């Protein structure tokens, strides 16, 4: 059904009272250089060594984020890695001397495992295998020399488990995947006790009492049902899990695997799913849960942690406070602050003395006083669903008749969160209102809301986006002639779908690593996604059984509908959305005589990680939106 044939009224509710009246301009924000939003931070991803004597963190070296180490109380900083092609995306301490990190090649997501001592000596490529993806199963915190990893070296589709020496790379296979296991889990002693299997649409939990026993099947559920083990109870007999069995919203439960029954509900929320439970390893106590409504919230069970959080929140008023790392003795914490206007800062907190020491502002060049507020909104879709989202308005400009960038998230089975988003702040600084929405299928709102998205790519999922646009127009906030749409991954698909299926709404669009053809997308997924292919067919559509549906929802077959200018960006080595997805779209448009700007980065994958590529992309996007929506832009980017 086309948008023009729909006459249903949309009823919208603003979460924050007085929002609609907040339209008076006070003082416009200065134009902030594009690079300030997208350059690498000075320092980030801090972690404490287990003995609490050293800090490790990522810091740029030759424009790439590398691991650096500093002894607490000293000024000397030692760079321990020398990556110049790619940022190091993640690392961890292994004992008090060794650091373990991962890195891929040109965005192919085939991550290798590397080790290096805290003084930069004894570097080692621990998994020197081509086209093999490595993941960590258990870092074996109490074992300074070994950890458990998984690799798809034997079969690209599945992962076997290995015990590896983090100094010399010697490894022993401890579990071979029979072909259907998609996840492994250990107990608190590092013993492999749980395996998750799938036949494509049904998931099973396998369990064993010890590593000498064979795995036995405990429970099988359809993929729509969740029993997701989080970790074992401290006696290693039962598990804590996130479960939606018998309920719509996932709750934290204690579960008896041996007898296959739920023992206790630890915490549930009436409006959102709860996935996260955290604990003290030293004290062997459950501390609390975190969950997301319009922003992250906590329910703390433990009085000791309650007192710590209260002290931190009193010392850091106005910010979301998160404990990101701790030493083994749990008397030193690393704390990070978050907000919608700031990338935040890192602090070192001494638990016994309650002394809080600031370590670094992550992006001190950005003045949070001129950043825009990210406000939660809700509205009703045309078929009656409540859609949650966020609206960010440019600072100091009356919220009337504004140019707008609609920014749907990727996934699509993910969600947008409240917090600092450099893309959103960049666009707001250029004078655009930015609308983000958690359209149907977005995670966190329960099973029913998620299931309403099945086989609805380009259909009701896209209607939810269009309905949000119509709300902005109806409220007078949006200039109906100056609405653009931009997104990455599924958000890129939504951009293409918006321009093809509701061309009357948009003046332009930017597609960033987006899907254009649902048939070829299914054929080119990574090999380790293949076990989920039947599930993907049920959620998106089967290329054989639902060929008409997939054809109707694939933008590449409907380019004749496109009226607005389109800019496409793609990583050449993208393993998730193959480059051919963008190539097809560009080719189809050119066949119609439409010249589409097309940016391809040969050293990137699913999104641009390298700083210079981010600068190039956002600089051109800024120019593109300024041309077609009339927002502000740096003169240097308009030459």
DRENMARNU-177562 format. One record per residue (C-alpha): x, y, z; residue number from 1. Coordinates in steps of 0.5 Angstrom, whole numbers, plus 500, padded with zeros to 3 digits. Layout:
<drenros>
DRENRO   X   Y   Z   k
DRENRO   X   Y   Z NUM
...
</drenros>
This chain:
<drenros>
DRENRO   X   Y   Z   k
DRENRO 500 500 500   1
DRENRO 503 507 498   2
DRENRO 504 513 503   3
DRENRO 499 517 499   4
DRENRO 493 512 500   5
DRENRO 494 512 507   6
DRENRO 489 517 511   7
DRENRO 490 515 518   8
DRENRO 492 520 523   9
DRENRO 498 519 527  10
DRENRO 498 521 534  11
DRENRO 504 522 538  12
DRENRO 507 523 545  13
DRENRO 513 527 547  14
DRENRO 516 524 553  15
DRENRO 519 530 556  16
DRENRO 514 535 558  17
DRENRO 515 542 555  18
DRENRO 519 540 549  19
DRENRO 514 543 543  20
DRENRO 515 549 547  21
DRENRO 522 549 547  22
DRENRO 523 553 540  23
DRENRO 526 560 542  24
DRENRO 533 561 540  25
DRENRO 538 563 545  26
DRENRO 545 563 542  27
DRENRO 547 559 536  28
DRENRO 553 554 536  29
DRENRO 559 556 533  30
DRENRO 561 552 527  31
DRENRO 565 546 529  32
DRENRO 571 543 525  33
DRENRO 568 537 522  34
DRENRO 575 533 524  35
DRENRO 573 535 531  36
DRENRO 567 530 531  37
DRENRO 571 524 528  38
DRENRO 578 525 529  39
DRENRO 581 519 534  40
DRENRO 581 521 541  41
DRENRO 587 523 545  42
DRENRO 586 517 550  43
DRENRO 581 512 551  44
DRENRO 579 504 553  45
DRENRO 583 505 559  46
DRENRO 584 498 563  47
DRENRO 587 497 570  48
DRENRO 592 491 570  49
DRENRO 590 486 575  50
DRENRO 595 488 581  51
DRENRO 592 495 580  52
DRENRO 599 498 579  53
DRENRO 599 500 571  54
DRENRO 594 503 566  55
DRENRO 593 501 559  56
DRENRO 590 505 554  57
DRENRO 589 506 547  58
DRENRO 592 513 544  59
DRENRO 594 515 537  60
DRENRO 601 513 534  61
DRENRO 601 515 526  62
DRENRO 594 517 526  63
DRENRO 592 509 529  64
DRENRO 590 507 536  65
DRENRO 595 503 539  66
DRENRO 596 500 546  67
DRENRO 600 505 551  68
DRENRO 602 503 558  69
DRENRO 603 507 564  70
DRENRO 605 506 571  71
DRENRO 600 509 576  72
DRENRO 603 515 579  73
DRENRO 609 516 574  74
DRENRO 609 520 568  75
DRENRO 612 516 563  76
DRENRO 608 512 558  77
DRENRO 610 506 554  78
DRENRO 607 505 547  79
DRENRO 607 497 546  80
DRENRO 604 496 539  81
DRENRO 606 499 532  82
DRENRO 600 498 528  83
DRENRO 600 503 522  84
DRENRO 595 500 518  85
DRENRO 589 499 522  86
DRENRO 587 502 529  87
DRENRO 587 496 535  88
DRENRO 580 495 536  89
DRENRO 580 491 543  90
DRENRO 585 489 548  91
DRENRO 586 486 555  92
DRENRO 591 485 560  93
DRENRO 593 478 561  94
DRENRO 596 477 568  95
DRENRO 600 483 570  96
DRENRO 605 483 565  97
DRENRO 602 481 558  98
DRENRO 597 485 554  99
DRENRO 593 481 548 100
DRENRO 589 485 543 101
DRENRO 586 483 536 102
DRENRO 587 486 529 103
DRENRO 584 485 522 104
DRENRO 586 486 515 105
DRENRO 583 492 511 106
DRENRO 576 491 515 107
DRENRO 575 484 513 108
DRENRO 574 482 520 109
DRENRO 578 476 520 110
DRENRO 581 478 527 111
DRENRO 588 475 529 112
DRENRO 590 475 536 113
DRENRO 597 478 538 114
DRENRO 601 479 545 115
DRENRO 606 483 547 116
DRENRO 609 485 554 117
DRENRO 607 491 558 118
DRENRO 614 494 556 119
DRENRO 613 493 549 120
DRENRO 618 487 549 121
DRENRO 616 480 546 122
DRENRO 611 481 541 123
DRENRO 608 475 538 124
DRENRO 602 474 532 125
DRENRO 599 468 536 126
DRENRO 594 466 531 127
DRENRO 598 467 524 128
DRENRO 593 464 519 129
DRENRO 590 467 513 130
DRENRO 582 468 513 131
DRENRO 581 465 520 132
DRENRO 577 469 525 133
DRENRO 579 469 532 134
DRENRO 574 470 538 135
DRENRO 576 469 546 136
DRENRO 572 464 549 137
DRENRO 575 465 556 138
DRENRO 581 469 558 139
DRENRO 582 465 564 140
DRENRO 583 471 569 141
DRENRO 587 466 574 142
DRENRO 592 463 569 143
DRENRO 597 468 567 144
DRENRO 600 464 561 145
DRENRO 593 461 557 146
DRENRO 587 463 555 147
DRENRO 581 459 551 148
DRENRO 580 462 544 149
DRENRO 575 460 538 150
DRENRO 577 459 531 151
DRENRO 574 457 524 152
DRENRO 581 455 522 153
DRENRO 578 448 520 154
DRENRO 572 450 517 155
DRENRO 570 457 516 156
DRENRO 563 456 518 157
DRENRO 564 454 525 158
DRENRO 569 455 531 159
DRENRO 573 450 535 160
DRENRO 576 451 542 161
DRENRO 583 452 543 162
DRENRO 587 453 549 163
DRENRO 593 457 547 164
DRENRO 599 460 550 165
DRENRO 599 467 550 166
DRENRO 607 468 550 167
DRENRO 609 463 544 168
DRENRO 602 461 541 169
DRENRO 602 454 542 170
DRENRO 595 451 542 171
DRENRO 591 445 544 172
DRENRO 584 444 541 173
DRENRO 580 442 547 174
DRENRO 573 442 543 175
DRENRO 571 440 536 176
DRENRO 565 443 533 177
DRENRO 561 438 530 178
DRENRO 558 443 525 179
DRENRO 552 446 529 180
DRENRO 555 449 535 181
DRENRO 554 457 535 182
DRENRO 557 459 542 183
DRENRO 561 456 548 184
DRENRO 561 458 555 185
DRENRO 565 456 561 186
DRENRO 564 456 568 187
DRENRO 568 460 574 188
DRENRO 574 455 574 189
DRENRO 575 456 566 190
DRENRO 572 449 564 191
DRENRO 568 448 558 192
DRENRO 561 446 560 193
DRENRO 556 449 556 194
DRENRO 555 449 548 195
DRENRO 549 453 544 196
DRENRO 547 449 538 197
DRENRO 542 451 532 198
DRENRO 539 448 526 199
DRENRO 537 454 523 200
DRENRO 531 456 527 201
DRENRO 531 452 533 202
DRENRO 537 453 538 203
DRENRO 539 448 544 204
DRENRO 543 449 550 205
DRENRO 548 443 551 206
DRENRO 551 442 558 207
DRENRO 556 437 561 208
DRENRO 558 437 569 209
DRENRO 565 436 567 210
DRENRO 570 436 561 211
DRENRO 570 429 561 212
DRENRO 563 428 560 213
DRENRO 559 428 553 214
DRENRO 555 434 552 215
DRENRO 547 433 553 216
DRENRO 542 437 550 217
DRENRO 538 440 556 218
DRENRO 533 445 552 219
DRENRO 531 446 545 220
DRENRO 527 453 543 221
DRENRO 525 456 537 222
DRENRO 530 462 536 223
DRENRO 524 467 538 224
DRENRO 525 464 545 225
DRENRO 531 466 549 226
DRENRO 534 463 554 227
DRENRO 541 466 554 228
DRENRO 546 464 559 229
DRENRO 550 469 562 230
DRENRO 554 466 567 231
DRENRO 554 460 572 232
DRENRO 552 461 579 233
DRENRO 558 461 584 234
DRENRO 558 454 586 235
DRENRO 558 452 578 236
DRENRO 552 448 579 237
DRENRO 546 453 576 238
DRENRO 546 459 571 239
DRENRO 544 466 571 240
DRENRO 541 467 564 241
DRENRO 537 472 560 242
DRENRO 530 469 559 243
DRENRO 523 471 555 244
DRENRO 521 464 556 245
DRENRO 513 465 558 246
DRENRO 514 472 558 247
DRENRO 514 478 553 248
DRENRO 520 482 556 249
DRENRO 527 478 557 250
DRENRO 528 478 565 251
DRENRO 534 476 569 252
DRENRO 533 469 572 253
DRENRO 537 463 575 254
DRENRO 536 457 572 255
DRENRO 537 449 573 256
DRENRO 540 446 567 257
DRENRO 540 439 570 258
DRENRO 533 439 571 259
DRENRO 531 444 566 260
DRENRO 527 449 570 261
DRENRO 527 456 572 262
DRENRO 529 457 579 263
DRENRO 528 464 581 264
DRENRO 527 471 577 265
DRENRO 532 476 579 266
DRENRO 530 482 576 267
DRENRO 525 484 570 268
DRENRO 522 490 567 269
DRENRO 515 491 565 270
DRENRO 517 496 559 271
DRENRO 524 493 556 272
DRENRO 528 487 556 273
DRENRO 534 486 561 274
DRENRO 540 482 558 275
DRENRO 545 485 563 276
DRENRO 547 482 570 277
DRENRO 554 484 574 278
DRENRO 557 481 580 279
DRENRO 564 481 584 280
DRENRO 568 475 583 281
DRENRO 572 477 589 282
DRENRO 566 477 594 283
DRENRO 562 472 590 284
DRENRO 556 476 590 285
DRENRO 551 479 585 286
DRENRO 551 486 585 287
DRENRO 546 488 580 288
DRENRO 543 489 573 289
DRENRO 543 494 568 290
DRENRO 537 496 562 291
DRENRO 535 501 557 292
DRENRO 529 505 557 293
DRENRO 530 511 554 294
DRENRO 537 511 557 295
DRENRO 541 506 561 296
DRENRO 539 505 568 297
DRENRO 541 501 574 298
DRENRO 538 496 579 299
DRENRO 543 495 585 300
DRENRO 542 489 590 301
DRENRO 549 490 593 302
DRENRO 549 495 599 303
DRENRO 557 496 598 304
DRENRO 556 497 590 305
DRENRO 550 502 592 306
DRENRO 555 506 596 307
DRENRO 560 506 591 308
DRENRO 555 509 586 309
DRENRO 552 514 590 310
DRENRO 559 517 592 311
DRENRO 561 517 584 312
DRENRO 554 520 582 313
DRENRO 555 525 588 314
DRENRO 562 527 585 315
DRENRO 560 527 578 316
DRENRO 553 530 578 317
DRENRO 550 531 571 318
DRENRO 553 525 568 319
DRENRO 552 518 567 320
DRENRO 557 514 571 321
DRENRO 560 507 569 322
DRENRO 565 503 572 323
DRENRO 569 500 566 324
DRENRO 575 496 569 325
DRENRO 577 494 576 326
DRENRO 583 491 579 327
DRENRO 583 483 582 328
DRENRO 583 486 589 329
DRENRO 577 490 587 330
DRENRO 579 496 591 331
DRENRO 581 500 585 332
DRENRO 576 502 579 333
DRENRO 576 506 573 334
DRENRO 570 510 572 335
DRENRO 568 513 565 336
DRENRO 562 519 565 337
DRENRO 557 519 559 338
DRENRO 552 524 557 339
DRENRO 549 526 550 340
DRENRO 553 532 550 341
DRENRO 560 529 551 342
DRENRO 564 523 550 343
DRENRO 566 524 557 344
DRENRO 572 523 561 345
DRENRO 576 517 565 346
DRENRO 577 517 573 347
DRENRO 581 513 577 348
DRENRO 577 511 584 349
DRENRO 580 508 590 350
DRENRO 575 505 594 351
DRENRO 578 505 601 352
DRENRO 579 512 601 353
DRENRO 574 514 596 354
DRENRO 579 519 592 355
DRENRO 577 520 585 356
DRENRO 583 522 580 357
DRENRO 581 525 573 358
DRENRO 585 521 568 359
DRENRO 583 525 561 360
DRENRO 578 528 558 361
DRENRO 576 524 551 362
DRENRO 575 529 547 363
DRENRO 577 536 550 364
DRENRO 577 540 544 365
DRENRO 569 539 544 366
DRENRO 565 544 548 367
DRENRO 559 540 551 368
DRENRO 556 547 553 369
DRENRO 555 548 545 370
DRENRO 553 541 544 371
DRENRO 545 539 542 372
DRENRO 541 536 547 373
DRENRO 538 529 545 374
DRENRO 531 528 547 375
DRENRO 527 522 547 376
DRENRO 520 522 544 377
DRENRO 515 517 542 378
DRENRO 510 517 537 379
DRENRO 504 512 534 380
DRENRO 505 508 528 381
DRENRO 499 508 523 382
DRENRO 498 501 525 383
DRENRO 498 503 533 384
DRENRO 505 501 535 385
DRENRO 509 506 540 386
DRENRO 515 508 537 387
DRENRO 521 510 541 388
DRENRO 526 515 538 389
DRENRO 530 521 539 390
DRENRO 530 528 537 391
DRENRO 536 533 537 392
DRENRO 535 540 535 393
DRENRO 540 545 533 394
DRENRO 543 549 538 395
DRENRO 540 556 538 396
DRENRO 535 556 532 397
DRENRO 528 556 533 398
DRENRO 525 549 532 399
DRENRO 521 551 526 400
DRENRO 521 549 519 401
DRENRO 528 546 520 402
DRENRO 532 542 515 403
DRENRO 532 535 517 404
DRENRO 536 529 517 405
DRENRO 533 522 519 406
DRENRO 538 517 521 407
DRENRO 535 510 522 408
DRENRO 540 505 526 409
DRENRO 543 499 523 410
DRENRO 542 492 525 411
DRENRO 536 492 524 412
DRENRO 535 488 530 413
DRENRO 539 493 534 414
DRENRO 537 500 537 415
DRENRO 539 507 538 416
DRENRO 541 509 545 417
DRENRO 541 516 549 418
DRENRO 548 518 549 419
DRENRO 554 522 545 420
DRENRO 553 521 538 421
DRENRO 559 524 534 422
DRENRO 554 524 527 423
DRENRO 548 527 530 424
DRENRO 552 532 534 425
DRENRO 556 534 527 426
DRENRO 549 534 523 427
DRENRO 546 538 529 428
DRENRO 552 543 529 429
DRENRO 550 544 521 430
DRENRO 543 546 523 431
DRENRO 539 540 522 432
DRENRO 534 537 526 433
DRENRO 536 529 527 434
DRENRO 531 524 528 435
DRENRO 533 517 530 436
DRENRO 527 512 531 437
DRENRO 527 505 534 438
DRENRO 522 502 529 439
DRENRO 519 495 529 440
DRENRO 524 490 530 441
DRENRO 529 494 534 442
DRENRO 531 490 540 443
DRENRO 530 491 547 444
DRENRO 522 492 547 445
DRENRO 520 485 548 446
DRENRO 519 479 543 447
DRENRO 512 481 540 448
DRENRO 515 488 538 449
DRENRO 521 484 535 450
DRENRO 517 479 531 451
DRENRO 513 485 528 452
DRENRO 519 486 524 453
DRENRO 519 479 520 454
DRENRO 519 480 513 455
DRENRO 517 487 513 456
DRENRO 524 490 510 457
DRENRO 521 496 506 458
DRENRO 514 495 509 459
DRENRO 512 497 516 460
DRENRO 519 497 518 461
DRENRO 520 503 513 462
DRENRO 513 506 515 463
DRENRO 515 507 522 464
DRENRO 521 511 519 465
DRENRO 516 515 514 466
DRENRO 511 516 520 467
DRENRO 516 519 524 468
DRENRO 518 524 518 469
DRENRO 510 526 518 470
DRENRO 510 527 525 471
DRENRO 516 532 524 472
DRENRO 512 535 519 473
DRENRO 506 536 522 474
DRENRO 509 539 528 475
DRENRO 512 544 524 476
DRENRO 519 542 526 477
DRENRO 521 540 519 478
DRENRO 521 543 513 479
DRENRO 517 538 508 480
DRENRO 522 540 502 481
DRENRO 528 539 506 482
DRENRO 528 532 509 483
DRENRO 534 528 508 484
DRENRO 536 521 510 485
DRENRO 542 518 512 486
DRENRO 544 511 515 487
DRENRO 549 505 515 488
DRENRO 548 498 514 489
DRENRO 541 497 515 490
DRENRO 540 504 516 491
DRENRO 543 504 509 492
DRENRO 538 500 506 493
DRENRO 533 504 510 494
DRENRO 536 510 506 495
DRENRO 535 507 499 496
DRENRO 528 504 501 497
DRENRO 526 511 503 498
DRENRO 528 514 496 499
DRENRO 525 508 492 500
DRENRO 519 507 496 501
DRENRO 517 514 499 502
DRENRO 520 519 494 503
DRENRO 516 524 496 504
DRENRO 519 525 503 505
DRENRO 526 526 501 506
DRENRO 530 531 498 507
DRENRO 536 527 498 508
DRENRO 540 521 501 509
DRENRO 546 518 504 510
DRENRO 547 510 504 511
DRENRO 553 508 508 512
DRENRO 555 500 507 513
DRENRO 547 499 505 514
DRENRO 544 493 502 515
DRENRO 540 494 496 516
DRENRO 539 487 493 517
DRENRO 536 482 498 518
DRENRO 537 476 494 519
DRENRO 545 477 493 520
DRENRO 545 480 500 521
DRENRO 543 473 502 522
DRENRO 548 469 498 523
DRENRO 554 473 500 524
DRENRO 554 473 508 525
DRENRO 560 471 511 526
DRENRO 561 463 512 527
DRENRO 560 464 519 528
DRENRO 553 467 519 529
DRENRO 551 460 514 530
DRENRO 548 457 521 531
DRENRO 543 462 521 532
DRENRO 541 462 514 533
DRENRO 534 459 515 534
DRENRO 533 464 521 535
DRENRO 535 470 516 536
DRENRO 530 467 511 537
DRENRO 524 467 516 538
DRENRO 526 474 519 539
DRENRO 527 477 512 540
DRENRO 524 472 507 541
DRENRO 526 466 503 542
DRENRO 529 467 496 543
DRENRO 525 462 493 544
DRENRO 519 462 497 545
DRENRO 518 469 498 546
DRENRO 521 471 492 547
DRENRO 516 476 490 548
DRENRO 517 479 497 549
DRENRO 524 480 496 550
DRENRO 524 483 489 551
DRENRO 519 488 492 552
DRENRO 523 490 498 553
DRENRO 530 491 494 554
DRENRO 531 498 492 555
DRENRO 536 496 486 556
DRENRO 530 494 482 557
DRENRO 526 500 483 558
DRENRO 531 505 482 559
DRENRO 526 508 477 560
DRENRO 522 511 483 561
DRENRO 528 515 485 562
DRENRO 527 523 485 563
DRENRO 532 525 490 564
DRENRO 540 526 489 565
DRENRO 544 520 493 566
DRENRO 551 519 495 567
DRENRO 553 512 496 568
DRENRO 560 510 501 569
DRENRO 562 503 501 570
DRENRO 568 499 504 571
DRENRO 571 494 499 572
DRENRO 573 489 504 573
DRENRO 566 489 507 574
DRENRO 564 482 510 575
DRENRO 557 483 512 576
DRENRO 554 487 506 577
DRENRO 558 486 500 578
DRENRO 561 491 496 579
DRENRO 557 489 490 580
DRENRO 551 491 494 581
DRENRO 553 498 492 582
DRENRO 556 497 486 583
DRENRO 549 494 483 584
DRENRO 545 500 486 585
DRENRO 550 505 482 586
DRENRO 550 501 476 587
DRENRO 542 501 476 588
DRENRO 542 509 477 589
DRENRO 547 510 471 590
DRENRO 543 506 467 591
DRENRO 538 511 468 592
DRENRO 542 516 466 593
DRENRO 543 518 474 594
DRENRO 550 520 476 595
DRENRO 551 518 483 596
DRENRO 557 520 487 597
DRENRO 560 514 490 598
DRENRO 566 513 495 599
DRENRO 569 506 495 600
DRENRO 575 505 500 601
DRENRO 580 499 499 602
DRENRO 582 499 506 603
DRENRO 576 499 509 604
DRENRO 570 494 511 605
DRENRO 563 495 514 606
DRENRO 564 502 516 607
DRENRO 570 506 516 608
DRENRO 575 506 522 609
DRENRO 581 509 519 610
DRENRO 581 517 521 611
DRENRO 583 519 514 612
DRENRO 577 515 511 613
DRENRO 572 518 516 614
DRENRO 574 525 514 615
DRENRO 573 524 507 616
DRENRO 567 521 508 617
DRENRO 564 526 513 618
DRENRO 567 532 509 619
DRENRO 563 530 503 620
DRENRO 557 528 506 621
DRENRO 557 535 509 622
DRENRO 558 538 502 623
DRENRO 552 534 500 624
DRENRO 547 535 505 625
DRENRO 549 543 505 626
DRENRO 548 543 497 627
DRENRO 541 539 498 628
DRENRO 538 541 504 629
DRENRO 541 548 505 630
DRENRO 545 547 512 631
DRENRO 552 550 514 632
DRENRO 558 547 512 633
DRENRO 566 549 512 634
DRENRO 568 553 506 635
DRENRO 574 548 506 636
DRENRO 570 542 504 637
DRENRO 566 546 499 638
DRENRO 572 548 494 639
</drenros>
